[in-house]
């Protein structure tokens, strides 16, 4: 994928990944290793928006408003976050 288009990727939470939000904090459990992961406040906010419709740019825009950071910072940090989640099998990309 062209790096200039990477912010148009659409993250999706796979069906084999279970998660719940408690008091604004997301806990993610994978069935393959039964590992529980607790996401940060910003990570939790972003993860809850990975609905298969929102692009990374759209999620970054929401982070910008909610956490009062620049869109550049939000998008850069979000890309690092989703790349890590993807490597761990916690998200996939919509086609």
PDB file as gemmi writes it, atoms N, CA and C in Angstrom:
CRYST1    1.000    1.000    1.000  90.00  90.00  90.00 P 1                      
ATOM      1  N   UNK A   1       0.845  -1.183   0.000  1.00  0.00           N  
ATOM      2  CA  UNK A   1       0.000   0.000   0.000  1.00  0.00           C  
ATOM      3  C   UNK A   1       0.882   1.235   0.000  1.00  0.00           C  
ATOM      4  N   UNK A   2       0.496   2.191  -0.776  1.00  0.00           N  
ATOM      5  CA  UNK A   2       1.163   3.485  -0.835  1.00  0.00           C  
ATOM      6  C   UNK A   2       1.116   4.122   0.559  1.00  0.00           C  
ATOM      7  N   UNK A   3       2.269   4.515   1.128  1.00  0.00           N  
ATOM      8  CA  UNK A   3       2.278   5.103   2.468  1.00  0.00           C  
ATOM      9  C   UNK A   3       1.353   6.304   2.618  1.00  0.00           C  
ATOM     10  N   UNK A   4       1.138   7.042   1.549  1.00  0.00           N  
ATOM     11  CA  UNK A   4       0.262   8.209   1.632  1.00  0.00           C  
ATOM     12  C   UNK A   4      -1.206   7.801   1.800  1.00  0.00           C  
ATOM     13  N   UNK A   5      -1.510   6.537   1.504  1.00  0.00           N  
ATOM     14  CA  UNK A   5      -2.886   6.059   1.645  1.00  0.00           C  
ATOM     15  C   UNK A   5      -3.093   5.232   2.914  1.00  0.00           C  
ATOM     16  N   UNK A   6      -2.045   5.049   3.712  1.00  0.00           N  
ATOM     17  CA  UNK A   6      -2.164   4.191   4.889  1.00  0.00           C  
ATOM     18  C   UNK A   6      -3.160   4.737   5.898  1.00  0.00           C  
ATOM     19  N   UNK A   7      -3.414   6.060   5.867  1.00  0.00           N  
ATOM     20  CA  UNK A   7      -4.388   6.618   6.804  1.00  0.00           C  
ATOM     21  C   UNK A   7      -5.826   6.361   6.358  1.00  0.00           C  
ATOM     22  N   UNK A   8      -6.001   5.753   5.178  1.00  0.00           N  
ATOM     23  CA  UNK A   8      -7.330   5.396   4.694  1.00  0.00           C  
ATOM     24  C   UNK A   8      -7.681   3.935   5.006  1.00  0.00           C  
ATOM     25  N   UNK A   9      -6.741   3.200   5.637  1.00  0.00           N  
ATOM     26  CA  UNK A   9      -7.036   1.823   6.036  1.00  0.00           C  
ATOM     27  C   UNK A   9      -8.176   1.824   7.054  1.00  0.00           C  
ATOM     28  N   UNK A  10      -8.940   0.746   7.055  1.00  0.00           N  
ATOM     29  CA  UNK A  10     -10.082   0.616   7.959  1.00  0.00           C  
ATOM     30  C   UNK A  10      -9.854  -0.595   8.865  1.00  0.00           C  
ATOM     31  N   UNK A  11      -9.590  -0.363  10.151  1.00  0.00           N  
ATOM     32  CA  UNK A  11      -9.359  -1.477  11.069  1.00  0.00           C  
ATOM     33  C   UNK A  11     -10.656  -2.166  11.478  1.00  0.00           C  
ATOM     34  N   UNK A  12     -10.560  -3.490  11.654  1.00  0.00           N  
ATOM     35  CA  UNK A  12     -11.691  -4.320  12.046  1.00  0.00           C  
ATOM     36  C   UNK A  12     -11.227  -5.249  13.161  1.00  0.00           C  
ATOM     37  N   UNK A  13     -12.069  -5.438  14.153  1.00  0.00           N  
ATOM     38  CA  UNK A  13     -11.771  -6.377  15.233  1.00  0.00           C  
ATOM     39  C   UNK A  13     -12.269  -7.752  14.794  1.00  0.00           C  
ATOM     40  N   UNK A  14     -11.373  -8.744  14.686  1.00  0.00           N  
ATOM     41  CA  UNK A  14     -11.789 -10.079  14.226  1.00  0.00           C  
ATOM     42  C   UNK A  14     -12.738 -10.753  15.222  1.00  0.00           C  
ATOM     43  N   UNK A  15     -13.537 -11.671  14.732  1.00  0.00           N  
ATOM     44  CA  UNK A  15     -14.524 -12.348  15.571  1.00  0.00           C  
ATOM     45  C   UNK A  15     -13.883 -13.180  16.682  1.00  0.00           C  
ATOM     46  N   UNK A  16     -12.652 -13.655  16.494  1.00  0.00           N  
ATOM     47  CA  UNK A  16     -12.013 -14.472  17.521  1.00  0.00           C  
ATOM     48  C   UNK A  16     -11.402 -13.641  18.648  1.00  0.00           C  
ATOM     49  N   UNK A  17     -11.510 -12.326  18.549  1.00  0.00           N  
ATOM     50  CA  UNK A  17     -11.003 -11.428  19.589  1.00  0.00           C  
ATOM     51  C   UNK A  17     -12.198 -10.927  20.398  1.00  0.00           C  
ATOM     52  N   UNK A  18     -12.164 -11.216  21.698  1.00  0.00           N  
ATOM     53  CA  UNK A  18     -13.221 -10.746  22.592  1.00  0.00           C  
ATOM     54  C   UNK A  18     -12.717  -9.519  23.339  1.00  0.00           C  
ATOM     55  N   UNK A  19     -13.622  -8.589  23.579  1.00  0.00           N  
ATOM     56  CA  UNK A  19     -13.222  -7.398  24.317  1.00  0.00           C  
ATOM     57  C   UNK A  19     -14.426  -6.801  25.034  1.00  0.00           C  
ATOM     58  N   UNK A  20     -14.131  -6.083  26.090  1.00  0.00           N  
ATOM     59  CA  UNK A  20     -15.159  -5.382  26.847  1.00  0.00           C  
ATOM     60  C   UNK A  20     -14.570  -4.076  27.349  1.00  0.00           C  
ATOM     61  N   UNK A  21     -15.428  -3.073  27.417  1.00  0.00           N  
ATOM     62  CA  UNK A  21     -15.035  -1.782  27.980  1.00  0.00           C  
ATOM     63  C   UNK A  21     -15.609  -1.678  29.389  1.00  0.00           C  
ATOM     64  N   UNK A  22     -14.760  -1.319  30.333  1.00  0.00           N  
ATOM     65  CA  UNK A  22     -15.148  -1.107  31.725  1.00  0.00           C  
ATOM     66  C   UNK A  22     -14.633   0.249  32.156  1.00  0.00           C  
ATOM     67  N   UNK A  23     -15.547   1.143  32.476  1.00  0.00           N  
ATOM     68  CA  UNK A  23     -15.172   2.491  32.922  1.00  0.00           C  
ATOM     69  C   UNK A  23     -14.188   3.156  31.960  1.00  0.00           C  
ATOM     70  N   UNK A  24     -14.432   3.004  30.658  1.00  0.00           N  
ATOM     71  CA  UNK A  24     -13.602   3.659  29.660  1.00  0.00           C  
ATOM     72  C   UNK A  24     -12.312   2.933  29.330  1.00  0.00           C  
ATOM     73  N   UNK A  25     -12.061   1.802  29.960  1.00  0.00           N  
ATOM     74  CA  UNK A  25     -10.851   1.022  29.709  1.00  0.00           C  
ATOM     75  C   UNK A  25     -11.237  -0.273  29.011  1.00  0.00           C  
ATOM     76  N   UNK A  26     -10.530  -0.611  27.948  1.00  0.00           N  
ATOM     77  CA  UNK A  26     -10.834  -1.818  27.181  1.00  0.00           C  
ATOM     78  C   UNK A  26      -9.892  -2.947  27.586  1.00  0.00           C  
ATOM     79  N   UNK A  27     -10.497  -4.112  27.821  1.00  0.00           N  
ATOM     80  CA  UNK A  27      -9.752  -5.348  28.041  1.00  0.00           C  
ATOM     81  C   UNK A  27      -9.986  -6.229  26.826  1.00  0.00           C  
ATOM     82  N   UNK A  28      -8.903  -6.739  26.246  1.00  0.00           N  
ATOM     83  CA  UNK A  28      -8.976  -7.554  25.031  1.00  0.00           C  
ATOM     84  C   UNK A  28      -8.469  -8.958  25.366  1.00  0.00           C  
ATOM     85  N   UNK A  29      -9.221  -9.974  24.936  1.00  0.00           N  
ATOM     86  CA  UNK A  29      -8.841 -11.362  25.177  1.00  0.00           C  
ATOM     87  C   UNK A  29      -8.815 -12.086  23.841  1.00  0.00           C  
ATOM     88  N   UNK A  30      -7.724 -12.791  23.588  1.00  0.00           N  
ATOM     89  CA  UNK A  30      -7.642 -13.602  22.372  1.00  0.00           C  
ATOM     90  C   UNK A  30      -7.848 -15.064  22.740  1.00  0.00           C  
ATOM     91  N   UNK A  31      -8.659 -15.753  21.970  1.00  0.00           N  
ATOM     92  CA  UNK A  31      -8.957 -17.147  22.259  1.00  0.00           C  
ATOM     93  C   UNK A  31      -7.759 -18.055  22.002  1.00  0.00           C  
ATOM     94  N   UNK A  32      -6.873 -17.666  21.118  1.00  0.00           N  
ATOM     95  CA  UNK A  32      -5.736 -18.521  20.775  1.00  0.00           C  
ATOM     96  C   UNK A  32      -4.752 -18.686  21.925  1.00  0.00           C  
ATOM     97  N   UNK A  33      -4.559 -17.648  22.722  1.00  0.00           N  
ATOM     98  CA  UNK A  33      -3.598 -17.743  23.827  1.00  0.00           C  
ATOM     99  C   UNK A  33      -4.193 -17.345  25.174  1.00  0.00           C  
ATOM    100  N   UNK A  34      -5.485 -17.018  25.204  1.00  0.00           N  
ATOM    101  CA  UNK A  34      -6.184 -16.616  26.436  1.00  0.00           C  
ATOM    102  C   UNK A  34      -5.442 -15.503  27.174  1.00  0.00           C  
ATOM    103  N   UNK A  35      -4.803 -14.657  26.424  1.00  0.00           N  
ATOM    104  CA  UNK A  35      -4.065 -13.546  27.001  1.00  0.00           C  
ATOM    105  C   UNK A  35      -4.996 -12.340  27.122  1.00  0.00           C  
ATOM    106  N   UNK A  36      -4.946 -11.677  28.275  1.00  0.00           N  
ATOM    107  CA  UNK A  36      -5.744 -10.480  28.495  1.00  0.00           C  
ATOM    108  C   UNK A  36      -4.827  -9.273  28.372  1.00  0.00           C  
ATOM    109  N   UNK A  37      -5.267  -8.319  27.573  1.00  0.00           N  
ATOM    110  CA  UNK A  37      -4.500  -7.088  27.389  1.00  0.00           C  
ATOM    111  C   UNK A  37      -5.363  -5.911  27.793  1.00  0.00           C  
ATOM    112  N   UNK A  38      -4.785  -5.014  28.565  1.00  0.00           N  
ATOM    113  CA  UNK A  38      -5.487  -3.798  28.979  1.00  0.00           C  
ATOM    114  C   UNK A  38      -4.944  -2.645  28.154  1.00  0.00           C  
ATOM    115  N   UNK A  39      -5.834  -1.922  27.497  1.00  0.00           N  
ATOM    116  CA  UNK A  39      -5.423  -0.811  26.650  1.00  0.00           C  
ATOM    117  C   UNK A  39      -5.433   0.492  27.437  1.00  0.00           C  
ATOM    118  N   UNK A  40      -4.591   1.403  27.024  1.00  0.00           N  
ATOM    119  CA  UNK A  40      -4.548   2.729  27.638  1.00  0.00           C  
ATOM    120  C   UNK A  40      -5.846   3.475  27.362  1.00  0.00           C  
ATOM    121  N   UNK A  41      -5.998   4.630  27.965  1.00  0.00           N  
ATOM    122  CA  UNK A  41      -7.206   5.432  27.757  1.00  0.00           C  
ATOM    123  C   UNK A  41      -7.385   5.793  26.281  1.00  0.00           C  
ATOM    124  N   UNK A  42      -6.313   6.254  25.650  1.00  0.00           N  
ATOM    125  CA  UNK A  42      -6.402   6.629  24.239  1.00  0.00           C  
ATOM    126  C   UNK A  42      -6.570   5.379  23.373  1.00  0.00           C  
ATOM    127  N   UNK A  43      -5.830   4.315  23.693  1.00  0.00           N  
ATOM    128  CA  UNK A  43      -5.969   3.064  22.961  1.00  0.00           C  
ATOM    129  C   UNK A  43      -7.377   2.502  23.058  1.00  0.00           C  
ATOM    130  N   UNK A  44      -7.968   2.593  24.240  1.00  0.00           N  
ATOM    131  CA  UNK A  44      -9.338   2.128  24.441  1.00  0.00           C  
ATOM    132  C   UNK A  44     -10.315   2.942  23.606  1.00  0.00           C  
ATOM    133  N   UNK A  45     -10.120   4.259  23.615  1.00  0.00           N  
ATOM    134  CA  UNK A  45     -10.975   5.156  22.829  1.00  0.00           C  
ATOM    135  C   UNK A  45     -10.911   4.782  21.354  1.00  0.00           C  
ATOM    136  N   UNK A  46      -9.696   4.567  20.847  1.00  0.00           N  
ATOM    137  CA  UNK A  46      -9.515   4.215  19.439  1.00  0.00           C  
ATOM    138  C   UNK A  46     -10.109   2.842  19.137  1.00  0.00           C  
ATOM    139  N   UNK A  47      -9.796   1.844  19.963  1.00  0.00           N  
ATOM    140  CA  UNK A  47     -10.227   0.463  19.723  1.00  0.00           C  
ATOM    141  C   UNK A  47     -11.745   0.370  19.583  1.00  0.00           C  
ATOM    142  N   UNK A  48     -12.460   1.133  20.385  1.00  0.00           N  
ATOM    143  CA  UNK A  48     -13.916   1.103  20.343  1.00  0.00           C  
ATOM    144  C   UNK A  48     -14.472   1.662  19.030  1.00  0.00           C  
ATOM    145  N   UNK A  49     -13.629   2.305  18.238  1.00  0.00           N  
ATOM    146  CA  UNK A  49     -14.052   2.867  16.962  1.00  0.00           C  
ATOM    147  C   UNK A  49     -13.639   1.999  15.766  1.00  0.00           C  
ATOM    148  N   UNK A  50     -13.027   0.853  16.019  1.00  0.00           N  
ATOM    149  CA  UNK A  50     -12.601  -0.046  14.947  1.00  0.00           C  
ATOM    150  C   UNK A  50     -13.783  -0.922  14.529  1.00  0.00           C  
ATOM    151  N   UNK A  51     -14.728  -0.303  13.853  1.00  0.00           N  
ATOM    152  CA  UNK A  51     -15.995  -0.936  13.523  1.00  0.00           C  
ATOM    153  C   UNK A  51     -16.079  -1.435  12.085  1.00  0.00           C  
ATOM    154  N   UNK A  52     -14.981  -1.340  11.345  1.00  0.00           N  
ATOM    155  CA  UNK A  52     -15.007  -1.766   9.950  1.00  0.00           C  
ATOM    156  C   UNK A  52     -15.490  -0.692   9.005  1.00  0.00           C  
ATOM    157  N   UNK A  53     -15.797   0.483   9.535  1.00  0.00           N  
ATOM    158  CA  UNK A  53     -16.256   1.606   8.707  1.00  0.00           C  
ATOM    159  C   UNK A  53     -15.327   2.814   8.809  1.00  0.00           C  
ATOM    160  N   UNK A  54     -14.817   3.073   9.990  1.00  0.00           N  
ATOM    161  CA  UNK A  54     -13.997   4.270  10.229  1.00  0.00           C  
ATOM    162  C   UNK A  54     -12.565   4.062   9.733  1.00  0.00           C  
ATOM    163  N   UNK A  55     -12.064   5.028   8.987  1.00  0.00           N  
ATOM    164  CA  UNK A  55     -10.666   4.985   8.547  1.00  0.00           C  
ATOM    165  C   UNK A  55      -9.765   5.416   9.697  1.00  0.00           C  
ATOM    166  N   UNK A  56      -8.483   5.138   9.552  1.00  0.00           N  
ATOM    167  CA  UNK A  56      -7.535   5.604  10.560  1.00  0.00           C  
ATOM    168  C   UNK A  56      -7.583   7.125  10.685  1.00  0.00           C  
ATOM    169  N   UNK A  57      -7.719   7.819   9.567  1.00  0.00           N  
ATOM    170  CA  UNK A  57      -7.808   9.285   9.614  1.00  0.00           C  
ATOM    171  C   UNK A  57      -9.037   9.723  10.409  1.00  0.00           C  
ATOM    172  N   UNK A  58     -10.153   9.030  10.236  1.00  0.00           N  
ATOM    173  CA  UNK A  58     -11.368   9.353  10.984  1.00  0.00           C  
ATOM    174  C   UNK A  58     -11.203   9.117  12.479  1.00  0.00           C  
ATOM    175  N   UNK A  59     -10.571   8.010  12.831  1.00  0.00           N  
ATOM    176  CA  UNK A  59     -10.326   7.717  14.247  1.00  0.00           C  
ATOM    177  C   UNK A  59      -9.356   8.747  14.823  1.00  0.00           C  
ATOM    178  N   UNK A  60      -8.329   9.093  14.067  1.00  0.00           N  
ATOM    179  CA  UNK A  60      -7.374  10.108  14.525  1.00  0.00           C  
ATOM    180  C   UNK A  60      -8.062  11.451  14.744  1.00  0.00           C  
ATOM    181  N   UNK A  61      -9.009  11.796  13.875  1.00  0.00           N  
ATOM    182  CA  UNK A  61      -9.754  13.048  14.040  1.00  0.00           C  
ATOM    183  C   UNK A  61     -10.550  13.028  15.342  1.00  0.00           C  
ATOM    184  N   UNK A  62     -11.148  11.889  15.659  1.00  0.00           N  
ATOM    185  CA  UNK A  62     -11.896  11.765  16.915  1.00  0.00           C  
ATOM    186  C   UNK A  62     -10.958  11.880  18.119  1.00  0.00           C  
ATOM    187  N   UNK A  63      -9.777  11.295  18.020  1.00  0.00           N  
ATOM    188  CA  UNK A  63      -8.775  11.399  19.093  1.00  0.00           C  
ATOM    189  C   UNK A  63      -8.358  12.850  19.276  1.00  0.00           C  
ATOM    190  N   UNK A  64      -8.180  13.547  18.166  1.00  0.00           N  
ATOM    191  CA  UNK A  64      -7.788  14.955  18.198  1.00  0.00           C  
ATOM    192  C   UNK A  64      -8.772  15.780  19.023  1.00  0.00           C  
ATOM    193  N   UNK A  65     -10.044  15.553  18.795  1.00  0.00           N  
ATOM    194  CA  UNK A  65     -11.087  16.297  19.510  1.00  0.00           C  
ATOM    195  C   UNK A  65     -11.143  15.887  20.981  1.00  0.00           C  
ATOM    196  N   UNK A  66     -11.145  14.589  21.227  1.00  0.00           N  
ATOM    197  CA  UNK A  66     -11.317  14.069  22.587  1.00  0.00           C  
ATOM    198  C   UNK A  66     -10.136  14.372  23.504  1.00  0.00           C  
ATOM    199  N   UNK A  67      -8.914  14.317  22.958  1.00  0.00           N  
ATOM    200  CA  UNK A  67      -7.720  14.426  23.800  1.00  0.00           C  
ATOM    201  C   UNK A  67      -6.905  15.694  23.548  1.00  0.00           C  
ATOM    202  N   UNK A  68      -7.423  16.586  22.706  1.00  0.00           N  
ATOM    203  CA  UNK A  68      -6.776  17.872  22.466  1.00  0.00           C  
ATOM    204  C   UNK A  68      -5.309  17.727  22.057  1.00  0.00           C  
ATOM    205  N   UNK A  69      -5.079  16.905  21.035  1.00  0.00           N  
ATOM    206  CA  UNK A  69      -3.748  16.745  20.449  1.00  0.00           C  
ATOM    207  C   UNK A  69      -3.850  17.099  18.969  1.00  0.00           C  
ATOM    208  N   UNK A  70      -2.716  17.337  18.357  1.00  0.00           N  
ATOM    209  CA  UNK A  70      -2.739  17.653  16.929  1.00  0.00           C  
ATOM    210  C   UNK A  70      -3.113  16.410  16.131  1.00  0.00           C  
ATOM    211  N   UNK A  71      -3.700  16.633  14.964  1.00  0.00           N  
ATOM    212  CA  UNK A  71      -4.068  15.500  14.119  1.00  0.00           C  
ATOM    213  C   UNK A  71      -2.825  14.731  13.674  1.00  0.00           C  
ATOM    214  N   UNK A  72      -1.740  15.441  13.423  1.00  0.00           N  
ATOM    215  CA  UNK A  72      -0.487  14.788  13.026  1.00  0.00           C  
ATOM    216  C   UNK A  72      -0.013  13.833  14.116  1.00  0.00           C  
ATOM    217  N   UNK A  73      -0.018  14.287  15.363  1.00  0.00           N  
ATOM    218  CA  UNK A  73       0.401  13.443  16.483  1.00  0.00           C  
ATOM    219  C   UNK A  73      -0.544  12.268  16.654  1.00  0.00           C  
ATOM    220  N   UNK A  74      -1.851  12.540  16.610  1.00  0.00           N  
ATOM    221  CA  UNK A  74      -2.843  11.475  16.779  1.00  0.00           C  
ATOM    222  C   UNK A  74      -2.686  10.402  15.702  1.00  0.00           C  
ATOM    223  N   UNK A  75      -2.516  10.815  14.455  1.00  0.00           N  
ATOM    224  CA  UNK A  75      -2.404   9.866  13.354  1.00  0.00           C  
ATOM    225  C   UNK A  75      -1.102   9.069  13.436  1.00  0.00           C  
ATOM    226  N   UNK A  76      -0.017   9.748  13.746  1.00  0.00           N  
ATOM    227  CA  UNK A  76       1.275   9.054  13.866  1.00  0.00           C  
ATOM    228  C   UNK A  76       1.217   7.991  14.972  1.00  0.00           C  
ATOM    229  N   UNK A  77       0.716   8.376  16.148  1.00  0.00           N  
ATOM    230  CA  UNK A  77       0.648   7.436  17.268  1.00  0.00           C  
ATOM    231  C   UNK A  77      -0.353   6.314  16.992  1.00  0.00           C  
ATOM    232  N   UNK A  78      -1.453   6.647  16.343  1.00  0.00           N  
ATOM    233  CA  UNK A  78      -2.463   5.637  16.009  1.00  0.00           C  
ATOM    234  C   UNK A  78      -1.887   4.596  15.058  1.00  0.00           C  
ATOM    235  N   UNK A  79      -1.107   5.018  14.084  1.00  0.00           N  
ATOM    236  CA  UNK A  79      -0.506   4.068  13.138  1.00  0.00           C  
ATOM    237  C   UNK A  79       0.422   3.090  13.856  1.00  0.00           C  
ATOM    238  N   UNK A  80       1.202   3.581  14.805  1.00  0.00           N  
ATOM    239  CA  UNK A  80       2.076   2.698  15.582  1.00  0.00           C  
ATOM    240  C   UNK A  80       1.221   1.706  16.376  1.00  0.00           C  
ATOM    241  N   UNK A  81       0.164   2.203  16.997  1.00  0.00           N  
ATOM    242  CA  UNK A  81      -0.740   1.378  17.802  1.00  0.00           C  
ATOM    243  C   UNK A  81      -1.396   0.283  16.960  1.00  0.00           C  
ATOM    244  N   UNK A  82      -1.969   0.645  15.816  1.00  0.00           N  
ATOM    245  CA  UNK A  82      -2.665  -0.359  15.008  1.00  0.00           C  
ATOM    246  C   UNK A  82      -1.694  -1.353  14.377  1.00  0.00           C  
ATOM    247  N   UNK A  83      -0.491  -0.911  14.044  1.00  0.00           N  
ATOM    248  CA  UNK A  83       0.492  -1.856  13.513  1.00  0.00           C  
ATOM    249  C   UNK A  83       0.830  -2.911  14.564  1.00  0.00           C  
ATOM    250  N   UNK A  84       0.943  -2.495  15.826  1.00  0.00           N  
ATOM    251  CA  UNK A  84       1.201  -3.443  16.917  1.00  0.00           C  
ATOM    252  C   UNK A  84      -0.002  -4.380  17.103  1.00  0.00           C  
ATOM    253  N   UNK A  85      -1.203  -3.825  17.109  1.00  0.00           N  
ATOM    254  CA  UNK A  85      -2.400  -4.664  17.240  1.00  0.00           C  
ATOM    255  C   UNK A  85      -2.499  -5.668  16.094  1.00  0.00           C  
ATOM    256  N   UNK A  86      -2.185  -5.231  14.889  1.00  0.00           N  
ATOM    257  CA  UNK A  86      -2.249  -6.116  13.723  1.00  0.00           C  
ATOM    258  C   UNK A  86      -1.235  -7.251  13.848  1.00  0.00           C  
ATOM    259  N   UNK A  87      -0.021  -6.942  14.266  1.00  0.00           N  
ATOM    260  CA  UNK A  87       1.001  -7.985  14.463  1.00  0.00           C  
ATOM    261  C   UNK A  87       0.546  -9.022  15.488  1.00  0.00           C  
ATOM    262  N   UNK A  88      -0.193  -8.579  16.489  1.00  0.00           N  
ATOM    263  CA  UNK A  88      -0.669  -9.481  17.544  1.00  0.00           C  
ATOM    264  C   UNK A  88      -1.960 -10.204  17.166  1.00  0.00           C  
ATOM    265  N   UNK A  89      -2.525  -9.886  16.004  1.00  0.00           N  
ATOM    266  CA  UNK A  89      -3.759 -10.523  15.557  1.00  0.00           C  
ATOM    267  C   UNK A  89      -5.013  -9.963  16.211  1.00  0.00           C  
ATOM    268  N   UNK A  90      -4.914  -8.765  16.783  1.00  0.00           N  
ATOM    269  CA  UNK A  90      -6.049  -8.168  17.470  1.00  0.00           C  
ATOM    270  C   UNK A  90      -6.915  -7.309  16.564  1.00  0.00           C  
ATOM    271  N   UNK A  91      -6.422  -6.977  15.383  1.00  0.00           N  
ATOM    272  CA  UNK A  91      -7.235  -6.321  14.361  1.00  0.00           C  
ATOM    273  C   UNK A  91      -6.841  -6.884  13.005  1.00  0.00           C  
ATOM    274  N   UNK A  92      -7.729  -6.700  12.054  1.00  0.00           N  
ATOM    275  CA  UNK A  92      -7.442  -6.973  10.657  1.00  0.00           C  
ATOM    276  C   UNK A  92      -7.813  -5.708   9.884  1.00  0.00           C  
ATOM    277  N   UNK A  93      -7.665  -5.759   8.580  1.00  0.00           N  
ATOM    278  CA  UNK A  93      -8.012  -4.600   7.746  1.00  0.00           C  
ATOM    279  C   UNK A  93      -9.198  -4.941   6.870  1.00  0.00           C  
ATOM    280  N   UNK A  94     -10.157  -4.030   6.796  1.00  0.00           N  
ATOM    281  CA  UNK A  94     -11.309  -4.219   5.923  1.00  0.00           C  
ATOM    282  C   UNK A  94     -10.836  -4.173   4.480  1.00  0.00           C  
ATOM    283  N   UNK A  95     -11.503  -4.912   3.642  1.00  0.00           N  
ATOM    284  CA  UNK A  95     -11.166  -4.949   2.205  1.00  0.00           C  
ATOM    285  C   UNK A  95     -11.816  -3.798   1.493  1.00  0.00           C  
TER     286      UNK A  95                                                      
END                                                                             
